[in-house]
Amino acid sequence: MKVMFLGTPAFAVPVLDGIVASGHHVVAVVTQPDRANARGKKIVDSPVKARAIQLGLPILQYDRISDHAAELRAYGADIMITAAYGQILSDEILTLTPHGVVNVHASLLPRYRGASPVQWALMAGEREVGVTFMQTVKEVDAGDILDTASVVLNGTENAAETLALLAEVAGKQIGDLLDRLAEGAIVPRPQDHTLATHCRKLSKEDGHILFDCSAEATVNRIRGVSPDPSAYTMLPTGRLKILSAELADGAGSAGEVLGQDKRGLIVACQSGAVRLLRVQGEGGKAMPAPDYLRGKPIPAGTILK
């Protein structure tokens, strides 16, 4: 099939690679306009644009894709595949190609619809996550399911690592999906909308770790908000980022430092305790917690706020 691919972040790159490797013809790649990097000093290509340049594919960038239906139609695509593209598609765009628009969504729908499905799944303690290939409709993530692929986690992965796993799975499966769509061999399956859950975009405050829940819930929240917007707690001297943590033995008041060992800093939660494994002080570098503590000790009894 002739495919028009829409995607922007790193998650979308393996999906694009999978389409190219499958032998289906990518007629064009649509990605968000170039943006300044995190420091705001340099305009950088999106990961998808960078990969499309390497592959020698035509690249299209629009502030509003819905204003460019005629230009897109001229490419004669049979189907549009989206993966974290980043814009809402109008009715005209959704009906532009014979096979419509198929979205690669990083959750096992109907659960975790919305902007941050992987992050919220990790914070909820899900051990099985996945991707859903669905027909795109106007309502967010509510279209019929064409196929799914799942991954069982070991319980240590953060959001970025989980997204990378799911992107790899999606990239391996997208070619087979296109083959079966071309053959008419897929029967779309409606979602059970009564089971739908919606997840909003994360804010910086979502990363504020208060240790006011169970140790397991605390570790899962740290995993879910890492690396972005990032987990943090407050020391008397300022903010301390928490890059990774694990369950530990111990009990005390929520946020109470119980001590340290060769692996990290042990902090009590409302129930149980966690060990902070890797941290980053304000203006400092990320490092193992024991290395940080050698230069900036945190005495037992300190309350992390």
Buried (B, 14 or more C-beta within 10 A) or exposed (E): BBBBBBBBBBBBBBBBBBBBEBEBEBBBBBBBEEEEEEEEEEEEBBBBBBBBEEEEBEBBBBEEBBEBBEEBBEBEBBBBBBBBBBBEBBEEBBEBBEBBBBBBBBBBBBBBBBBBBBBBBBBBBBEEBBBBBBBBBEEBBBBBBBBBBEBEBEBEBBBBBBBBBBBBBBBBBBBEBBBEBBEEEBEEEEBEEEEBBBBEEBEEEBBBBBBEBBBBBBBBBBBBBBEEBBBBBBBEEEBBBBBBBBBBEBEBEBBBBBBBEEBBBBBBBBEBBBBBBBBBBEEEEEBBBBEBBEEEEBEEEBBBE
